[in-house]
Amino acid sequence: MKITAAVTRETGGPFILEQLDIEDPLPGEVRVRILATGICHTDMVMRDRLLPVPQPVVLGHEGAGIVEAVGAGVAKVRPGDAVVISFNTCGTCPACAGSAPSYCREFFPRNFFGSRLDGSSGLSKDGEPIHGNIFGQSSFATHALAHERNVVKVADDVPTALLGPLACGVMTGVGTVTNALKIRAGQSVVVMGAGTVGLSAIMAARMLGAGRIIAIDPQPARRDMALSLGATDVIDPIGTDTVASILALTQGVGVDYSIDTTARADVIRSGILMLAPMGECAVVGAIAHGQDIAVDGGHLLSGGRRLRGVVEGDADPETFIPWLVDLYREGRLPFDRLVQFYPLAEINEAVEASERGQVIKPIILMPGTPIPAL
């Protein structure tokens, strides 16, 4: 069948709306009519080929929509079901078997290589193969081929078109706090970068009763948003020694946890230096392979401090995404305050607004999808 998709054909280039052909779902696959999809910073990292993504390609990995067709053997969902599409995994490696699918041993080939494992993508244009299967979906399109493992059925009492960001950005921020760091009531945390991931982490930290929640971001509007969502303190890093500021706020002790969403090595180094003894710094931004992080070894060793990477919030989407929907429904995770909707035809404007920091979480609406009533 014919679909409309935003195709990236050159490194750092624009998204071009093109008519493509999409195959019928193979065994284990699910064709989803996409209602909306979030734009994530990782999409820009893939566009700029800082990750091993081939071109031409259809990106997009925060899709939400309605199941239209299923391949042989699919039992989890059926046509008509509302779903959110998250990352793809093998389901059998030690990480997947141990309920840690974000560390699947086949994570890169199943999410970044632009094809199924057999080398096909399911997308083409006039016989020209177009790379797809990004995060097992490529949801910058009116329709996407996903997999039984990475579609999550969601309730229909919350607008499906709103829920795409739960698949990555919101899940990463909340999961880092609740799953990876397991922040407890009264503990302190610094969040470096108040975008979707950082603000989701702040909401989660408030929900868990963290004592001091400090947001660091250069943009006044994002610092204000952080305060409104639960931060107790905010810091403008421009012209500021952030480590000294954190130590001053904590009477020289430092914080229990720091979370880096910026993927900048200098910021990560600061995140380690502001830790109290036994503190932990989580790196969640899409830092490039080969990028070194300078660590003060004595500081790390002497206080038993820890530095770790966190992928997708250590979450299992099958159970975590429905929980996030429940939190939203209860008013405990108002992530809708972060979003702004754009039609598919304005995807480049949405990306530009995101990269300039004018919008926290753009969501692309496919033709015919109304703006959700929030």
Secondary structure as UniProt FT lines:
FT   STRAND          2..8
FT   TURN            11..12
FT   STRAND          15..22
FT   TURN            27..28
FT   STRAND          29..38
FT   HELIX           41..47
FT   TURN            48..49
FT   STRAND          57..58
FT   STRAND          63..70
FT   TURN            72..73
FT   TURN            79..80
FT   STRAND          82..85
FT   HELIX           94..97
FT   TURN            98..99
FT   HELIX           101..103
FT   TURN            105..106
FT   HELIX           107..111
FT   TURN            117..118
FT   STRAND          123..125
FT   TURN            126..127
FT   STRAND          128..131
FT   HELIX           134..136
FT   STRAND          143..147
FT   HELIX           148..150
FT   STRAND          151..153
FT   TURN            156..157
FT   HELIX           160..162
FT   HELIX           164..167
FT   HELIX           169..175
FT   HELIX           176..180
FT   TURN            185..186
FT   STRAND          188..192
FT   HELIX           196..207
FT   TURN            208..209
FT   STRAND          212..216
FT   HELIX           220..229
FT   STRAND          233..235
FT   TURN            238..239
FT   HELIX           242..249
FT   TURN            250..252
FT   STRAND          255..260
FT   HELIX           265..273
FT   STRAND          275..283
FT   TURN            289..290
FT   HELIX           297..302
FT   TURN            303..304
FT   STRAND          306..309
FT   HELIX           312..314
FT   HELIX           317..329
FT   TURN            330..331
FT   HELIX           335..338
FT   STRAND          339..343
FT   HELIX           344..346
FT   HELIX           347..355
FT   TURN            356..357
FT   STRAND          361..365
FT   TURN            367..368
//
